[in-house]
Amino acid sequence: MSQNKYLRLEENYSTEEDGFELSEISNKSSDNLDYGLRNRTSTGDLEDNEYLLDDRKRSIDTENLENSPIPMVAAAVSVKDDPSLPCTTFRFWILSTVFTSLGAAVSEFYYFRSNGGGYSIFFVLLVSYIVGRWMASVLPVDEFKFYKWKFTLNPGPFNVKEHVLIAVAAGAGGGSAYGTDIIAIQDLFYNQHPGFLMGILLLLSTQMIGYGLAGFLRKYLVRPANMLWPSNLVFSSLFSTLHGDVSDTQDKLKFFTITFTLMFVWQFVPQFMFPMLTSIALLCLIKPFNNDIVRLGSGYQGLGILNFSLDWNAIGQPGPLYTPWWAQLQFCITMIFDFNTGALNETAYKEYGPVYLSVTFAVGYFYSFIAFTAAITHVILFYGDEIWDRFKASRSEEVEDIHCKMMRNYEEIPNWWYACIFVFMLLTAIILCDVSGSRLPWWGLIIAVGIACIMVLPIGIIQAVSNNQVGLNVITEMICGYIFPGLPIANVYFKCYGYMAMYQCLSFVSDLKLGHYMKIPPKAMFTAQLWGTIVGAFINYWILQLIIYAKRPFLDGTMRDPTGQWTGYRSQVFNTASIVWGLIGPGRTFGDGSIYHPLLWGFLIGFLAPIPFYLLHKKFPNAKFNLVTIPLICNGLSILPGTYTNFIITGLIASFLSQHLAYHRYPKISFPEWWGNNLETQGERCFKSQTP
């Protein structure tokens, strides 16, 4: 689900050999299923089974039932599917609109607040489940007809597929869209006022260009079993627990209730009673008033060396319970403006002097340069053959796991759908850049989107297997700064389209993988993602304009809010980046003669760094040198200047316990077999007779 700016998002079981239950797939025809309220041949849905192919309105043959070859997926994703479950129901449209609107409003509101707040996708999942079940119990079940179209407000029990789609829509549009930063800084700092139409089209185009790219990556990032997208596995147990049989999920619900209660009570300790537990800096406990010690040991102001946390808000930041251990290990090692022309005032710049970076920021840029080029080399070396084979193979020739076979029940989205979105939004972006005063020419926008197109596959592969994404924001800023020096607004447009095209593309691909795991019809997933994005864009723009109109002096820095509640520092940071990279330009900061010029060697180092580990892997294939991922190591190092570090050590410990120790030492742990837990019959006391 899309990050937008900070919000973003299957069922259970491995084989009997792994100690888990393997459920058979129903062979019932989709035309004969009972929805619980009535036996219907209609889904009560708008599509009325149009998502199913005519010759595939049945489930997979179970004689040769299999499971995913990836143990993590086999243990977290069900091989059950009911192809006839309604998806884009009346409940979906109402709840997705409500939760997307609420999330977009809350996220945009708190974007300008000093006390930041979040809109959790888990809130959406749990509350929408309660409301969805309530709607299923009170809405009328009568079917309405309009010509050949049939519709009902209540097609049956609230099911897992519409629940997933509600979460996808809320994840797509329930955050603060990255493009709102452009609107904000143009209005607050450059005295430019994009109108309603331009603002909406900007928010939509910055996100939907990436959607157009996503469709062409399905055979590389969605269908392959080894592209597991670990963050999606988190939701599998939750969905299966909420929608599975009570007898199968009772223990999970009990465990969830106990854990939730204990965590709820405990959070009062680090958040209210004993805040020091959020960041336990051992070095500072020894010598608390030493600045050098603070720089080394503080989790808020330093590198976080020997810093621990007992606050799950900090521990859970890197996703230690689902991010692979090998990925976690590598990640944790790691006055001059002319307001009339919008360009650099050379005289004022010379009087003020050059830009100087702190050591940590300079080093952070160095590692981000390495990560960028290392991502290309790493993917070519370790995944190049697989990419080429899939490029040459037709759909019928692809190697498919059980989930791919099950998804063949549903009609796939043709590539021309994605192509139309991509072309239309690209043309929209070109027009916007021309009429908005950005001073970014059409060919500059093509370069920005071209960078995203080139980098989306290598970065996507790394994210799919490691749950970590190498960012493009610094690189796009730098490239634009070299091509269009002295133009800050052009720089933010270039960065937004170049970075967000890649980011939104991978967010949509992640949603497609979630739909792949949950057996959501691709057309329904496509509808939910676009609907959430459209609704979120309108709400984002509306709330943004209300806040700027009411709180402008506090946001542009001309006045300080006496209550301390409103601040424009996030937009000011975005604006500062446009000045450093666009107005002043990397040519001055990193050019010949600059003290930061040697940092550019990071690009060459990144190209070469993965090669030794690839050669070692070829020489010693069992030594796991293929798990040494230079882009992840450098990406972890590059984020240190801009983030708290109190999560690193404790998060690494949590990851070691869950993803390494428990995963490898107890891979087949299950409840002991007894009279009421017979593995052979999946718990039933029904045995096949050995006599004919």
Secondary structure, 3 states (H helix, E strand, C coil): CCCCCCCCCCCCCCCHHHCCCCCCCCCCCHHHCECCCCECCCCCCCCCCCCECHHHCCCCCCCCCCCCCCHHHHHHCCCCCCCCCCCCCHHHHHHHHHHHHHHHHHHHHHHCECCCCCCCHHHHHHHHHHHHHHHHHHCCCCEEEECCEEEECCCCCCCHHHHHHHHHHHHHHCCCCCCHHHHHHHHHHCCCCCCHHHHHHHHHHHHHHHHHHHHHHHHHHCCCCCCCCHHHHHHHHHHHHHHCCHHHHHHHHHHHHHHHHHHHHHHHHHHHHCHHHHCEEHHHHHCCCCHHHHHHHCCCCCCCCCEECCCHHHHCCCCCCCCCHHHHHHHHCCCCEECCCCEECHHHHHHHCCCCCCHHHHHHHHHHHHHHHHHHHHHHHHHHHHHHHHHHCCHHHCCCCHHHHHHCCECCCCHHHHHHHHHHHHHHHHHHHHHCCCCCCHHHHHHHHHHHHHHHHHHHHHHHHHCCCCCCHHHHHHHHHHHCCCCHHHHHHHHHHHHHHHHHHHHHHHHHHHHHHHCCCHHHHHHHHHHHHHHHHHHHHHHHHHHHHHHHHHHCCCCCCCCCCECCHHHHHHHHHHHHHHHHCHHHHHCCCCCCHHHHHHHHHHHHCHHHHHHHHHHCCCCCHHHCCHHHHHHHHHCHHHCCCCCHHHHHHHHHHHHHHHHHHCCCCCCCCECCECCCCCCCCCCCCCCC
